[in-house]
């Protein structure tokens, strides 16, 4: 299957190859943009980057990455090509693993290496599903 080949018959799309064949899925990605903007506003209002600069930078990365997820998902649900499917699922997978790493460090207080190992084990395990 080529990168520009259409992916069909899923979600709202059915067999329609049109740009707006999935209007609900496409427009719902505005929520990712809104969530990212709200998270950034909350970050600016409450975060104290000087207290933990690495954590603050990582949190900003996660907030920005939510926008990337929304953009990738919009592209997939409007173009419905093989490459667009990757633009949808890869950012989501990166976010999940990055958040797992962040949460393991922040909430479980695991070290960097152990948190990274945990994220890699989850990534490897997800390939088995």
N, C-alpha and C positions, 0 to 999 in steps of 0.2 A: 504494500500500500504506500503510495507516494505522499510526501508531506503536504501537497496541495489538494489531495483527494478529499472529497466530501465524506463526512461521517454522518450517517443518517439514522432515522428511526429510533430516537431516544427522546426522553423528556417531552416537550411540547412539539418538537420538530416534525415528527412523523417522517414523511418522505419529501417535505417541502425544503428545497435548498436555499430559499430566500433569506436575505439579511435579517429581516424581522420575523422569521418563522417561529422564534421563541421570545415573544415580547415580554412575558412575565420573568423568565430567567434573565434576559438581557437587562431589563430595567431594574430588577431587584439588586443588581450589583451596585446601584447607587448607595445602598445601605452600607457597603464596605467603605466607600468614600466618606459617608457621614460618620460612621463609627470611628474611622481613622482621625477625622478632624476633631470629633468630640474627645477622643482619647488624647490627642495632642493638646487640646485646650486644657484638659484636666491635668495633664503632665506639666504644662507651663504654670498652672495655678498652684499645684501642690508639690511638685518634685523639687528636690534640692540636689542638683547634679554634683555640687561640690562635696556632698557627704559621701557619695560613692560613684565617682565618674565612670568606671567601667559598666556598672549596672545601669546608669542613666543613659549611656550611649546604646547599650543593648536594648533598653526599653524603647528608645527612639527608633532603633532599627525595626523592632516588632511593630511599632505604630506605622511606620512607613511601609512595611511589608504588607500590612492589611490593604493598603492602596494598591499594591502590586497584585494581590490576589483578586481584588475587584476588577482591575483592568484585564488581567488574564482570563478571568471568567467571562467578562463581557465579550472579549474577542472570541472565545470559544462558542458562546451561545449566540453569536451573530454570524460568524464565518463558518463554523462547524467543519473545520478541516483537521487533518491529522496533526499538523504542527500547532494549531490553535488548542487542541486538546491538551498538548504538552504545556502550553502557556497557561492552561487552567490548573492542571494537577501538580505540576512541579512547584509552583509557588506555595501551594497549600501544604505539600509535603515538607518543604523547607521551613515553613512557619511552624508546623507541628513539632518538628525535630528541634528547631531553635528554641521554641517555648519550653519544650521538655528539658533542654539543657539549662535554660534560664531558671526554670522552676526548681530543678534539682539543686542548683547552686544556691538560689535565694531562699527557698522554703525548706528544703531538706538539708541544707548546709553541707552538701557534698562538695568535694574539691573539684577543680577544673577537669582533671583527668578522669575521675570517676563519673562525672556528669557527661563528659564526652563519650565515654565507653557506654554508658546507659543509652544515650541517644543513638549511637551506632548499632547497639544490639537491637533496639526497637526498629531502626531502619532496616536492618538485615532481616529481622523477624517479620516485618511487614511484607517483605518480598516473598515470603513463604505462603502468604494467604491467597 
